Amino acid sequence: MDFKEIIKYDDLISVLDNFSYITGISANFLTADNQWVENKKKGTCGFCMLMKQYYQNGEACRNSDLAGAQTAQKKKGVHVYRCHMGLVKAVIPLFFNNSYIGALFIGQILLEPPTEEKWQEVFEKIKDQPLDIEAARRSFFNLTHIDHEKLQSVLDMMHIVAKYILDSEMIRISSLSSIEKIIEYIKNHYMEDITLDDLAKMVYLSPTYLSYLFKKQLGITFKEYLINIRLKKSKELIETTDLPIGEISKMVGIEDQNYFSRLFKKKFGVSPLNYKKDKYIYDISKKNANT
């Protein structure tokens, strides 16, 4: 699922832009599947753009952001941290029905004016990298810096913005549409190894909440639904082909033929082998009746 299907993209951009305009600090949103929604008025600072382009191919920056988001997700609250270059960032996770749906980031900032001493620390890290050192130096000294008191005010605003994003339903997660998408996926991929965790990631829900929705909407569990689909397809294959039972079992995603036979008999009251025999006898009788 494209993250734009569940995010009111233009509205979210507007909120990020306004936050950045008021505070002078960049604000961006990282979706649950790690796609960025970036503000347009104050994007990534020049220093960070250089680091992402030329320092370890941006890998250190990506790892730092993902680690920050993961920590905030585990804490279920705001997380303030320093990136690998010593810049301060803050992240607050957003949850919908106990499911993590993304994180609001602010930064990159300094909590003190940039100094030659701090620059030397950065220089030691980047001196062997293929980047313009002088451009990096200029951009470092242009970094936004705020004191701890202002940082706390910005964090308070972050909470307000996060609440507004959720309350105004900028993150659109429809329970019904989520189940519909999953049902369609199962119908097309029932023969594959499908797990609840994989499906939950597809619709940005936790496995626990998705399991609850499935039972609520369909009256049966995800596992029961998947088995029913597989058994229905296997019955159709027995009726329309002469394939061996073991092959049919594997074709519908059940590797263990004995397990498949038990499920089939429980569902239809007859083993797949006897069903195949009965179908053969019926076909012969029908053929003789027509001759």
PLY file of the C-alpha trace (Angstrom):
ply
format ascii 1.0
element vertex 291
property float x
property float y
property float z
element edge 290
property int vertex1
property int vertex2
end_header
0.00 0.00 0.00
1.37 3.43 -0.90
1.64 5.63 2.19
-0.25 8.38 0.33
-3.31 6.13 0.46
-3.52 6.55 4.22
-2.13 10.08 4.62
-3.85 13.32 3.69
-0.60 14.30 2.09
-1.22 17.98 1.32
-2.70 18.62 4.77
0.26 16.99 6.47
2.72 19.00 4.38
0.86 22.17 5.36
1.13 21.35 9.06
4.85 20.59 8.75
5.42 23.79 6.77
3.61 25.94 9.33
5.45 24.36 12.24
8.78 24.99 10.52
7.80 28.56 9.62
6.82 29.42 13.20
9.75 27.75 14.96
12.46 28.10 12.34
13.18 24.40 12.83
12.73 21.72 10.20
9.84 19.29 10.80
9.33 16.07 8.87
7.26 12.90 9.15
8.51 9.32 8.85
5.82 6.78 7.97
5.62 3.32 9.54
7.27 1.83 6.45
10.09 4.40 6.62
9.07 6.82 3.87
9.66 10.52 4.45
7.07 13.28 4.18
9.19 16.42 4.22
8.17 20.03 4.71
8.78 22.42 1.84
9.49 25.69 3.65
12.48 24.52 5.65
13.77 21.21 4.40
16.88 19.35 5.41
19.65 21.76 6.45
22.60 22.28 4.12
25.01 20.51 6.46
22.82 17.41 6.66
22.28 17.38 2.91
26.05 17.20 2.45
26.35 14.42 5.01
23.55 12.40 3.40
25.13 12.76 -0.02
28.78 12.20 0.75
29.31 10.78 4.25
29.12 6.98 4.08
26.54 7.36 1.28
24.01 8.61 3.82
23.93 5.25 5.61
24.89 6.75 8.98
22.13 9.38 8.67
19.50 6.77 7.80
20.55 4.49 10.64
20.49 7.37 13.09
16.95 8.38 12.07
15.63 4.82 12.14
17.20 4.18 15.54
15.62 7.39 16.85
12.19 6.38 15.55
12.50 2.87 16.98
13.49 4.17 20.41
10.57 6.62 20.45
8.24 3.82 19.36
9.39 1.61 22.24
9.12 4.48 24.73
5.76 5.52 23.27
6.86 9.06 23.90
9.15 11.85 22.76
12.79 10.96 22.28
15.55 13.58 22.07
18.91 12.38 20.80
22.11 13.43 19.08
22.88 12.08 15.65
26.29 10.71 14.67
27.44 14.27 13.91
26.35 15.65 17.27
23.24 17.48 16.04
20.15 17.34 18.22
16.91 15.84 16.87
13.62 15.05 18.54
11.03 12.50 17.51
7.54 11.75 18.77
5.77 8.53 17.70
2.14 8.46 16.56
-0.18 5.56 17.36
-3.62 4.68 16.04
-5.54 2.00 17.96
-2.23 1.00 19.57
-0.66 0.59 16.13
2.46 2.60 15.27
1.74 4.69 12.17
4.77 6.95 11.97
6.86 9.56 13.74
7.15 13.34 13.75
10.76 14.56 13.59
12.22 17.98 14.32
15.81 19.09 13.84
18.62 19.27 13.06
19.75 21.82 15.66
22.50 22.68 18.11
21.89 23.54 21.76
24.82 25.93 21.75
26.34 28.21 19.12
28.67 26.39 16.71
32.33 26.76 17.72
35.70 25.96 16.20
36.14 23.26 18.82
32.88 21.57 17.79
33.78 21.95 14.14
37.10 20.19 14.73
35.20 17.22 16.18
33.09 17.06 13.04
36.12 17.61 10.80
37.89 14.57 12.26
34.91 12.43 11.22
34.58 13.72 7.68
38.12 14.67 6.62
38.61 11.46 4.63
35.21 11.60 2.93
34.77 12.74 -0.71
33.03 16.03 0.08
33.73 19.76 -0.08
35.19 20.40 3.38
34.89 24.18 3.09
31.21 23.92 2.11
30.66 21.57 5.05
32.34 24.08 7.37
30.17 26.97 6.15
26.99 24.94 6.50
28.01 23.79 9.99
28.38 27.37 11.20
24.96 28.18 9.69
23.19 25.53 11.75
20.22 26.66 13.86
20.94 26.76 17.57
18.48 27.17 20.44
18.75 26.94 24.22
17.21 24.23 26.39
14.26 26.40 27.37
13.26 27.03 23.76
13.77 23.34 22.98
11.22 22.47 25.66
8.76 24.94 24.13
9.31 23.37 20.71
8.71 19.90 22.18
5.46 21.12 23.72
4.41 22.34 20.28
5.37 18.97 18.82
2.89 17.26 21.13
0.16 19.67 20.05
0.94 19.09 16.37
1.00 15.31 16.84
-2.40 15.41 18.57
-3.78 17.62 15.80
-2.55 15.21 13.10
-4.38 12.35 14.81
-7.54 14.25 15.79
-8.01 15.69 12.30
-7.62 12.19 10.81
-4.73 13.14 8.56
-3.67 9.54 8.95
-6.61 7.73 7.38
-6.86 4.16 8.48
-10.21 2.63 7.66
-10.80 -0.65 9.45
-13.17 -1.86 6.74
-10.87 -0.94 3.86
-7.96 -2.62 5.64
-9.86 -5.90 5.90
-11.04 -5.61 2.29
-7.46 -5.19 1.07
-6.32 -8.18 3.10
-9.17 -10.40 1.87
-8.32 -9.52 -1.72
-4.65 -10.27 -1.06
-5.43 -13.66 0.51
-7.64 -14.63 -2.43
-4.76 -13.95 -4.81
-1.93 -15.36 -2.66
-3.53 -18.15 -0.59
-1.01 -20.64 -1.98
1.91 -18.67 -0.49
3.27 -18.57 3.05
1.09 -15.77 4.47
1.55 -14.57 8.05
-0.53 -12.20 10.14
2.57 -10.07 10.76
3.13 -9.59 7.01
-0.50 -8.61 6.44
-0.44 -6.21 9.39
2.52 -4.37 7.87
0.63 -4.02 4.58
-2.16 -2.03 6.24
-0.14 -0.25 8.94
-1.78 -2.06 11.85
-0.42 -4.15 14.69
-0.93 -7.92 14.36
-3.00 -7.88 17.56
-5.34 -5.16 16.33
-5.62 -6.71 12.87
-6.54 -10.04 14.45
-9.25 -8.27 16.45
-10.60 -6.52 13.32
-10.65 -9.77 11.37
-12.69 -11.53 14.02
-15.01 -8.55 14.39
-15.65 -8.09 10.66
-15.81 -11.74 9.53
-16.70 -13.66 12.66
-13.70 -15.98 12.26
-9.97 -15.66 12.83
-7.41 -14.90 10.13
-6.09 -18.48 10.32
-9.59 -19.94 9.97
-10.31 -17.71 6.97
-7.05 -18.66 5.24
-7.70 -22.38 5.81
-11.26 -22.05 4.48
-10.01 -20.39 1.30
-7.37 -23.07 0.81
-9.86 -25.90 1.37
-12.39 -24.33 -0.99
-9.72 -24.06 -3.70
-8.57 -27.64 -3.09
-12.15 -28.90 -3.45
-12.42 -27.09 -6.77
-9.16 -28.67 -7.95
-10.34 -32.16 -6.97
-13.57 -31.57 -8.90
-11.96 -30.15 -12.02
-8.60 -31.96 -12.34
-7.08 -35.42 -12.00
-4.13 -34.17 -9.95
-2.92 -36.31 -7.01
-4.12 -35.23 -3.56
-0.55 -34.52 -2.39
0.03 -32.15 -5.29
-3.28 -30.37 -4.71
-2.38 -29.97 -1.04
0.86 -28.21 -1.94
-0.83 -26.11 -4.64
-3.13 -24.53 -2.05
-0.31 -23.79 0.39
-0.51 -26.80 2.75
2.73 -28.78 2.59
1.73 -31.60 4.96
-0.70 -33.90 3.13
-1.84 -35.64 6.34
-2.64 -32.29 7.93
-4.46 -31.26 4.76
-6.53 -34.46 4.81
-7.57 -33.87 8.43
-8.61 -30.30 7.67
-10.52 -31.36 4.56
-12.44 -34.10 6.38
-13.29 -31.77 9.25
-14.60 -29.18 6.79
-16.48 -31.39 4.32
-17.13 -34.58 6.30
-15.15 -36.77 3.93
-11.45 -37.27 3.24
-10.07 -35.71 0.04
-9.20 -39.17 -1.29
-12.75 -40.48 -0.77
-14.15 -37.25 -2.17
-12.02 -37.81 -5.26
-13.26 -41.42 -5.52
-16.89 -40.36 -5.09
-16.40 -37.71 -7.75
-14.89 -40.35 -10.09
-17.83 -42.75 -9.50
-20.26 -39.88 -10.09
-18.51 -38.95 -13.33
-18.62 -42.57 -14.56
-22.29 -42.92 -13.65
-23.11 -39.67 -15.37
-21.19 -40.72 -18.47
-22.99 -44.09 -18.64
-26.35 -42.44 -18.14
-25.72 -40.26 -21.17
-24.68 -43.11 -23.49
0 1
1 2
2 3
3 4
4 5
5 6
6 7
7 8
8 9
9 10
10 11
11 12
12 13
13 14
14 15
15 16
16 17
17 18
18 19
19 20
20 21
21 22
22 23
23 24
24 25
25 26
26 27
27 28
28 29
29 30
30 31
31 32
32 33
33 34
34 35
35 36
36 37
37 38
38 39
39 40
40 41
41 42
42 43
43 44
44 45
45 46
46 47
47 48
48 49
49 50
50 51
51 52
52 53
53 54
54 55
55 56
56 57
57 58
58 59
59 60
60 61
61 62
62 63
63 64
64 65
65 66
66 67
67 68
68 69
69 70
70 71
71 72
72 73
73 74
74 75
75 76
76 77
77 78
78 79
79 80
80 81
81 82
82 83
83 84
84 85
85 86
86 87
87 88
88 89
89 90
90 91
91 92
92 93
93 94
94 95
95 96
96 97
97 98
98 99
99 100
100 101
101 102
102 103
103 104
104 105
105 106
106 107
107 108
108 109
109 110
110 111
111 112
112 113
113 114
114 115
115 116
116 117
117 118
118 119
119 120
120 121
121 122
122 123
123 124
124 125
125 126
126 127
127 128
128 129
129 130
130 131
131 132
132 133
133 134
134 135
135 136
136 137
137 138
138 139
139 140
140 141
141 142
142 143
143 144
144 145
145 146
146 147
147 148
148 149
149 150
150 151
151 152
152 153
153 154
154 155
155 156
156 157
157 158
158 159
159 160
160 161
161 162
162 163
163 164
164 165
165 166
166 167
167 168
168 169
169 170
170 171
171 172
172 173
173 174
174 175
175 176
176 177
177 178
178 179
179 180
180 181
181 182
182 183
183 184
184 185
185 186
186 187
187 188
188 189
189 190
190 191
191 192
192 193
193 194
194 195
195 196
196 197
197 198
198 199
199 200
200 201
201 202
202 203
203 204
204 205
205 206
206 207
207 208
208 209
209 210
210 211
211 212
212 213
213 214
214 215
215 216
216 217
217 218
218 219
219 220
220 221
221 222
222 223
223 224
224 225
225 226
226 227
227 228
228 229
229 230
230 231
231 232
232 233
233 234
234 235
235 236
236 237
237 238
238 239
239 240
240 241
241 242
242 243
243 244
244 245
245 246
246 247
247 248
248 249
249 250
250 251
251 252
252 253
253 254
254 255
255 256
256 257
257 258
258 259
259 260
260 261
261 262
262 263
263 264
264 265
265 266
266 267
267 268
268 269
269 270
270 271
271 272
272 273
273 274
274 275
275 276
276 277
277 278
278 279
279 280
280 281
281 282
282 283
283 284
284 285
285 286
286 287
287 288
288 289
289 290
